[in-house]
Amino acid sequence: MKIDYSQHFIRDYKKLSLDLKIRFEFAERILKLDIFDSRLKTHKLNGKLDGLWSFSVDRRYRIIFEFDKKGLIRFHAIGSHDIYR
């Protein structure tokens, strides 16, 4: 599974603490094995984020992403629940 990172995501990722980056890397490894692994709590978004998906890095942080028609996953944002606004 190939993952692409938006510029917005990269900018937000650089601001994360080392601990959170380690948690993200663990979650990303799980995602590559099974995107719907129950530990990720992957779910479809609706409303103004319709067509996008989200998964959990930990209890507070989430990643917003989308599926490309070619099977590529594109990460758009990482952050607390505020990223849904």
Secondary structure, 3 states (H helix, E strand, C coil): CCEEECHHHHHHHHCCCHHHHHHHHHHHHHHHHCCCCCCCCCEECCHHHCCCEEEECCCCCEEEEEECCCCCEEEEEEECHHHHC
